[in-house]
Amino acid sequence: MQTSLFEEFNVADYSDWKITNFSADSLIASDARRELEEKYFPLIEVTDDFNRKSVSFQLSKNEAIHGWLKYKEGFSADLVNKFLKEFGCKKGDIILDPFMGSGTTALVAILNDMDSVGYDILPMSKISILAKSSVLKYDLSEIEKMIDQITNTEVPASYTKKTNEISTTSDAYPKNNGVEIEYFTELIGESEYSDLAKNLFTLCTLNTLEKVSYSAKDGQYLRWDCRCPKIIEAEKARLAAGKKPFVVRLYKGEIPSFKKAVVDELNKVTEDIKYVQNHSSNSGFNNKCDIIEGSALFNLPLLPDNTISGVVSSPPYCNRYDYTRTYALELAYLGKNDSDVKQLRQDLLSCTVENKSKRESIRDFYNKIGRLSDFEKVEEIIANCSALTETLEALKARSLKGEINNKGVLKMVEGYFYELAFIFFEIFRASKSGAGIAFVNDNVRYAGEVVQVDFITCALAEAIGFNIKKVYALKQKKGNSSQQMKKYGRVALRKSITVWEKP
């Protein structure tokens, strides 16, 4: 493995990226966190080559195929390419992504004549990756025929069925759009088009849902246009109760019809397909891409030993974002009900305040597969991570002082690292000697207490057996919430890519 991807970039003084204030007002002891910072900070390399666009969805949106699923969480194809090159991965190698998202790692692996395997709990991932990896297999005349049929078809006046809704998405669409979504979904679903064409329609529909709705993705939740019936009713109720109107109002402007939006989306991806089919001689699209819809926690342990050559991934961040709410429109469209979504929320890596402990289910699983000793080994590694223990104790102390507005934060942070430790353990077991591992993540801060996500995960990984090779820190740093800054002051937080190697 190379020493660095970016030897030409040099920052004389990295001290601005070093955390020195772990606990606001030095309320809680920070010895273990400070020791951890001193241990791993020499491995920091600040780079402007990896920027926020590289480690987010922004670059992928502008790259043919990679941007087919409008998935806000993810990273660019360029980032994956760089790491696969750094790791020395070659044709025929197997590349793993335990949190597949829109499938960028899998697709880049395929384009480099490598096989890939990965997991994601949200069903959009599998739809996206199947659509992307089939780019050379599409019959363009079939896709164009499907576009023509949708364009030239009107919804019968007698048709009144609407697309599926859950409690989060009630009143999500203007009436005509809710009906059009259901009608055209039925029309294509019951047609004789190939499964590939139908899956492409599904993906394009997923990409239009937000555009044709009253909603807009905004961090942890969906925001709602002031024309949405439930917002109108909520405003009336506020006024009737003598409260002031909502201060922040969303107005999305003209909302297109579903038919127009999905045809536009189909035309856009058709142009991408034409381009790739006319310019690609790449045989990599024939490589194996094993997509499992489910949790890495309970699927990684089933992988054979010593088979993985590289990992490029980004787990959900420890930031309280609930992807089942952010992607509620998509989940409802795919037939999920409230109970399904509630279960998905629990199955996700613990990153929301509603997550419950998975300890017993993980223990039962390891016992079932005859590996209880490995379960106990991982628990011992977690217990011996002094910086993690100190972080959790600090958060508990803040909570006792009433400074954490939701006690679920404590369970979330504890569960987050607990579950990641098992995932790192299984990646180590399944990886070949010399395999490179890259994880994108953010440090966070709660109630004035810094959580060193990058270095705590490095500590867990090293205890498991990995060599910690490098921690790339983005030149741009993260701020804190306005509430935290007002009360505790500002501490700039790293956005990092940790790089490990199996000896």
C-alpha positions in Angstrom: 0.0 0.0 0.0 1.3 3.5 -0.8 2.3 5.9 2.0 -0.1 8.5 0.7 -2.5 9.2 -2.1 -1.6 12.9 -2.1 2.1 13.4 -1.6 2.1 16.6 -3.5 -0.2 18.3 -1.0 1.5 19.8 2.0 0.1 21.6 5.1 3.0 22.9 7.3 0.9 23.0 10.4 -1.9 20.5 11.1 -2.6 21.8 14.6 -5.9 23.4 13.6 -7.2 19.8 13.0 -6.1 18.6 16.4 -8.8 18.5 19.1 -7.7 20.0 22.4 -11.0 20.9 24.0 -12.9 17.6 24.5 -15.2 18.8 27.3 -16.8 22.2 27.4 -15.6 24.1 30.5 -13.4 21.0 31.3 -16.4 19.7 33.2 -15.5 16.0 32.5 -12.1 14.3 32.6 -10.6 14.0 29.1 -7.4 12.0 29.8 -8.3 9.0 27.7 -9.6 11.1 24.8 -6.5 13.3 24.9 -4.3 10.2 24.9 -6.1 8.8 21.9 -5.7 12.1 20.1 -2.0 12.1 20.8 -1.7 8.5 19.6 -3.4 8.8 16.2 -2.9 12.5 15.3 0.6 11.8 13.8 -1.3 9.7 11.2 -3.4 12.7 10.1 -2.9 14.0 6.6 -4.9 17.1 5.7 -6.0 17.1 2.1 -8.0 19.3 -0.2 -8.2 16.6 -2.9 -10.8 14.8 -0.9 -13.3 17.6 -0.3 -16.9 17.6 0.9 -18.1 16.9 -2.7 -15.9 13.7 -2.8 -17.2 12.4 0.5 -20.8 13.3 -0.3 -23.3 12.7 -3.0 -22.5 16.0 -4.9 -19.9 14.6 -7.3 -21.8 11.4 -8.1 -24.8 13.4 -9.2 -22.8 14.8 -12.1 -21.2 11.5 -13.2 -23.1 9.3 -15.7 -24.8 6.3 -14.1 -23.5 7.0 -10.6 -26.1 9.7 -10.1 -29.1 7.7 -11.1 -30.3 7.3 -7.6 -30.8 10.7 -5.9 -29.2 9.5 -2.7 -27.9 12.4 -0.5 -25.7 10.2 1.6 -22.7 8.7 -0.1 -19.4 9.5 -1.8 -18.0 10.0 -5.3 -16.8 7.4 -7.8 -13.5 9.3 -7.9 -12.9 8.6 -4.2 -13.5 4.9 -4.7 -11.2 4.7 -7.7 -8.4 6.4 -5.8 -8.6 4.0 -2.9 -8.9 0.8 -5.0 -5.8 2.0 -6.8 -4.0 2.8 -3.5 -4.9 -0.6 -2.1 -3.5 -2.3 -5.2 -6.8 -4.1 -6.0 -6.8 -5.9 -9.3 -9.0 -7.7 -11.8 -11.0 -10.5 -10.1 -10.6 -9.2 -6.6 -13.7 -9.0 -4.4 -14.5 -5.5 -3.0 -16.8 -5.1 0.0 -19.2 -2.3 1.0 -21.1 -3.1 4.2 -23.3 0.1 3.8 -24.0 0.1 0.0 -26.2 3.1 -0.3 -26.5 4.1 -3.9 -23.9 1.5 -4.8 -21.0 3.7 -5.9 -18.3 1.3 -4.5 -20.0 -1.7 -6.2 -20.2 0.0 -9.6 -16.7 1.3 -9.5 -15.5 -2.2 -8.7 -17.4 -3.6 -11.6 -16.0 -1.0 -14.0 -12.5 -2.1 -12.8 -13.2 -5.8 -13.6 -13.6 -6.6 -9.9 -16.4 -8.5 -8.2 -18.3 -6.8 -5.4 -20.4 -7.7 -2.4 -22.4 -5.5 -0.1 -25.4 -5.0 2.2 -28.0 -2.3 2.8 -31.2 -2.4 4.8 -33.0 0.1 2.6 -34.6 -1.5 -0.5 -33.6 1.4 -2.8 -30.0 0.2 -2.8 -30.7 -3.0 -4.6 -32.9 -1.3 -7.2 -30.3 1.3 -7.9 -27.3 -1.1 -8.2 -29.2 -3.5 -10.4 -30.2 -0.6 -12.7 -26.7 0.7 -12.9 -24.9 -2.6 -13.3 -27.2 -3.5 -16.2 -26.3 -0.5 -18.3 -24.9 -2.6 -21.2 -27.9 -5.0 -21.1 -30.7 -2.5 -21.8 -32.6 -2.8 -25.0 -32.9 0.9 -25.9 -35.8 0.4 -28.3 -37.7 -1.2 -25.4 -36.9 1.7 -23.1 -38.0 4.2 -25.8 -41.2 2.3 -26.4 -41.9 2.5 -22.6 -41.3 6.2 -22.6 -43.6 6.7 -25.6 -46.3 4.7 -24.0 -46.2 6.7 -20.8 -46.1 10.0 -22.8 -49.1 9.1 -24.9 -51.2 7.6 -22.1 -53.7 9.6 -20.0 -55.0 8.4 -16.6 -58.7 7.5 -17.0 -61.1 9.8 -15.2 -62.6 6.8 -13.4 -59.2 5.8 -11.9 -59.0 7.0 -8.3 -56.4 4.8 -6.6 -53.5 6.6 -5.0 -49.9 5.5 -4.2 -49.3 4.0 -0.9 -48.8 6.3 2.1 -47.6 5.9 5.6 -48.2 8.2 8.6 -45.1 10.3 7.8 -46.1 10.7 4.1 -49.8 11.5 4.5 -50.9 14.2 2.1 -47.5 14.1 0.5 -48.6 14.7 -3.1 -51.0 16.9 -5.0 -54.0 14.7 -5.7 -53.3 14.2 -9.4 -49.7 13.1 -8.7 -50.7 10.5 -6.1 -53.1 9.0 -8.6 -50.6 9.2 -11.5 -47.9 7.5 -9.6 -50.1 4.5 -8.8 -51.6 4.3 -12.3 -48.4 4.3 -14.2 -46.8 2.0 -11.7 -49.6 -0.5 -12.3 -49.4 0.0 -16.0 -45.7 -0.8 -16.3 -45.8 -3.5 -13.6 -48.5 -5.4 -15.5 -46.9 -4.9 -18.9 -44.7 -7.3 -20.9 -41.6 -5.1 -20.6 -38.5 -6.9 -19.4 -37.7 -7.0 -15.7 -34.7 -4.8 -16.4 -36.9 -2.1 -18.0 -39.4 -2.4 -15.1 -36.6 -2.0 -12.6 -35.4 1.1 -14.4 -38.9 2.6 -14.3 -39.0 1.9 -10.6 -35.6 3.7 -10.1 -36.8 6.7 -12.2 -40.0 6.8 -10.2 -38.0 6.9 -6.9 -36.0 9.7 -8.3 -39.1 11.8 -9.0 -41.1 11.3 -5.8 -39.6 14.3 -3.9 -39.9 16.5 -7.0 -43.6 15.8 -7.5 -44.5 16.0 -3.8 -45.0 18.7 -1.2 -41.9 17.5 0.6 -38.2 18.3 0.6 -35.4 16.4 2.2 -33.7 18.5 4.9 -31.2 16.8 7.2 -33.0 14.5 9.7 -36.5 15.0 8.4 -38.8 15.9 5.5 -39.9 19.5 5.3 -43.4 20.3 4.0 -44.6 22.9 1.5 -47.1 25.4 2.9 -49.7 24.1 0.4 -49.6 20.6 1.8 -53.0 19.9 3.4 -51.6 18.7 6.7 -49.5 21.9 7.0 -52.6 24.0 6.3 -54.5 22.2 9.0 -51.7 22.5 11.4 -51.5 26.2 10.8 -55.2 26.6 11.4 -54.9 24.6 14.7 -52.1 26.9 15.8 -54.0 30.0 15.1 -57.1 28.6 16.8 -55.0 27.9 19.9 -53.8 31.5 19.9 -50.3 30.6 18.8 -48.2 32.4 16.2 -48.1 31.1 12.6 -45.1 28.9 11.5 -42.1 31.1 11.2 -40.3 29.1 8.5 -42.4 28.3 5.5 -41.4 26.2 2.5 -42.7 27.0 -0.9 -41.3 24.7 -3.7 -42.7 26.7 -6.6 -44.5 24.8 -9.4 -44.7 21.1 -8.8 -44.6 19.1 -12.0 -47.0 16.3 -12.9 -45.6 12.8 -12.2 -46.0 11.8 -15.8 -43.8 14.7 -17.0 -41.2 14.2 -14.2 -40.8 10.5 -14.8 -40.6 10.9 -18.6 -37.9 13.5 -18.1 -36.0 11.2 -15.7 -36.3 8.2 -18.2 -35.1 10.4 -21.0 -32.1 11.5 -18.9 -31.0 8.0 -18.0 -31.7 6.8 -21.6 -29.1 9.4 -22.8 -26.6 8.0 -20.3 -27.3 4.4 -21.4 -26.8 5.4 -25.1 -23.5 7.1 -24.2 -22.2 4.2 -22.2 -23.3 1.6 -24.8 -21.7 3.6 -27.6 -18.4 4.3 -25.8 -17.8 1.5 -23.5 -15.7 -1.6 -24.3 -15.6 -2.5 -20.7 -16.4 -6.1 -19.9 -16.5 -5.4 -16.2 -20.3 -5.2 -16.3 -20.2 -9.0 -16.5 -18.5 -9.1 -13.1 -20.3 -10.5 -10.1 -22.2 -8.0 -7.9 -23.7 -9.7 -4.9 -26.3 -7.3 -3.3 -27.9 -8.4 -0.1 -30.9 -6.4 1.2 -30.3 -6.7 4.9 -28.0 -5.7 7.8 -24.2 -6.2 7.6 -24.4 -7.2 11.3 -26.1 -10.4 10.5 -24.7 -11.1 7.0 -21.0 -10.3 7.2 -20.5 -13.2 9.6 -21.6 -15.5 6.8 -18.8 -14.4 4.4 -15.9 -16.9 4.0 -12.6 -16.1 5.6 -9.8 -14.3 3.7 -11.8 -13.4 0.6 -12.0 -9.6 0.5 -9.3 -7.5 -1.1 -10.6 -4.0 -0.3 -13.4 -2.1 1.5 -14.5 1.5 0.7 -17.6 2.5 2.7 -19.3 5.1 4.8 -21.5 4.0 7.7 -24.4 6.2 8.7 -23.0 9.0 10.8 -23.5 9.2 14.5 -25.6 12.3 14.1 -29.2 11.3 14.9 -30.3 11.3 11.2 -33.1 8.9 10.6 -32.9 7.6 7.1 -36.3 5.9 7.4 -37.8 9.4 7.8 -35.7 11.1 5.1 -36.6 8.4 2.6 -40.2 7.9 3.8 -41.6 8.7 0.3 -39.5 6.0 -1.3 -40.2 3.4 1.4 -43.9 4.0 1.2 -43.8 3.8 -2.6 -42.1 0.4 -2.4 -44.9 -0.9 -0.3 -43.6 -0.5 3.3 -46.2 0.2 6.0 -45.7 2.0 9.3 -44.8 -1.3 11.0 -42.2 -2.1 8.3 -40.6 1.3 8.6 -40.5 1.1 12.4 -38.7 -2.2 12.1 -36.3 -0.9 9.5 -35.5 2.0 11.9 -34.4 -0.5 14.5 -32.5 -2.7 12.0 -30.3 0.3 10.9 -26.9 0.8 12.5 -27.7 2.7 15.7 -27.6 6.3 14.6 -31.0 7.6 15.8 -32.3 8.3 19.3 -35.0 5.7 18.8 -32.6 2.8 18.3 -32.8 0.0 21.0 -29.9 -2.2 22.0 -29.1 -5.0 19.6 -26.9 -6.8 22.0 -29.2 -9.8 22.7 -30.0 -10.3 19.1 -26.3 -10.2 18.1 -25.4 -12.6 20.9 -28.2 -15.0 19.9 -27.0 -14.9 16.3 -23.3 -15.6 17.2 -24.5 -18.4 19.4 -26.6 -19.8 16.6 -23.7 -19.9 14.2 -21.4 -21.5 16.8 -19.2 -18.4 17.3 -20.1 -17.3 20.8 -16.4 -17.0 21.7 -16.0 -14.4 18.9 -19.0 -12.4 20.4 -17.3 -12.4 23.8 -14.0 -11.4 22.2 -15.6 -8.3 20.5 -17.3 -7.3 23.7 -14.0 -7.5 25.5 -12.4 -5.2 22.9 -15.2 -2.7 23.3 -14.9 -2.8 27.1 -11.2 -2.1 26.9 -11.5 1.0 24.7 -10.8 3.6 27.4 -11.6 6.6 25.2 -15.0 5.2 24.3 -15.7 4.4 28.0 -14.7 8.0 28.9 -16.9 9.4 26.1 -19.9 7.5 27.3 -19.3 8.4 31.0 -19.0 12.1 29.9 -22.3 11.9 28.1 -23.9 10.3 31.1 -22.6 13.0 33.3 -24.0 15.7 31.0 -27.4 13.9 31.0 -27.5 13.8 34.8 -27.0 17.6 34.7 -30.0 17.8 32.3 -27.9 19.0 29.4 -28.9 16.4 26.9 -32.4 17.0 25.7 -32.9 13.4 24.7 -31.6 10.5 26.7 -31.7 8.4 23.6 -28.4 10.1 22.6 -26.6 8.0 25.1 -28.0 4.7 23.9 -27.4 5.8 20.3 -23.7 6.6 20.8 -23.1 3.4 22.8 -24.9 1.3 20.3 -23.2 2.9 17.3 -19.7 1.9 18.4 -20.8 -1.4 19.8 -22.3 -2.4 16.4 -19.4 -1.0 14.4 -17.0 -3.1 16.4 -18.7 -6.3 15.3 -18.7 -5.1 11.7 -14.9 -4.3 11.9 -14.3 -7.7 13.4 -16.0 -9.5 10.6 -14.3 -7.4 7.9 -11.0 -8.3 9.4 -11.9 -12.0 9.4 -13.2 -11.9 5.8 -10.3 -9.8 4.4 -7.2 -11.2 2.8 -3.8 -10.3 4.2 -2.8 -6.9 2.8 -6.4 -5.8 2.2 -7.0 -2.1 2.5 -10.0 -0.6 4.3 -11.3 3.0 4.0 -14.1 4.4 6.0 -15.6 7.9 5.6 -17.0 9.4 8.8 -17.7 12.6 10.8 -16.7 13.5 14.3 -19.7 14.8 16.4 -20.3 16.7 19.6 -23.2 16.4 22.0 -23.8 18.7 25.0 -20.2 20.1 24.7 -18.6 16.6 24.7 -16.6 15.7 21.6 -17.0 12.2 20.2 -13.8 11.3 18.3 -15.5 9.0 15.8 -12.4 8.7 13.6 -9.9 7.8 16.3 -12.3 5.7 18.4 -13.0 3.5 15.3 -9.3 3.4 14.7 -8.7 2.2 18.3 -11.3 -0.5 17.9 -9.9 -1.6 14.5 -6.4 -1.8 15.9 -7.5 -3.9 18.9 -9.2 -6.2 16.4 -5.9 -6.6 14.5 -5.8 -3.9 11.7 -2.7 -1.7 11.1 -3.8 1.9 11.1 -2.1 3.4 8.0 -3.5 6.9 7.6 -6.3 9.3 8.6 -7.2 11.7 5.8 -8.8 14.9 7.2 -10.7 17.2 4.9 -9.4 20.7 4.7 -12.9 21.9 5.5 -14.1 21.2 9.0 -17.5 20.8 10.6 -19.2 23.2 12.9 -21.6 22.5 15.7 -25.3 23.2 16.1 -26.2 26.8 16.8 -27.6 25.7 20.2 -24.3 24.0 21.2 -22.2 26.9 20.1 -24.3 29.4 22.0 -24.0 27.3 25.2 -20.6 25.7 24.9 -18.7 27.6 22.3 -17.5 26.3 18.9 -15.1 23.3 18.4 -14.2 22.6 14.8 -14.7 18.9 14.1 -12.9 16.7 11.6 -14.5 15.0 8.6 -12.2 12.0 8.1 -11.4 9.0 6.0 -9.7 6.3 8.1 -7.4 3.9 6.3 -6.5 0.5 7.7 -4.7 -2.6 6.5 -5.0 -6.2 7.5 -1.4 -7.5 8.1 
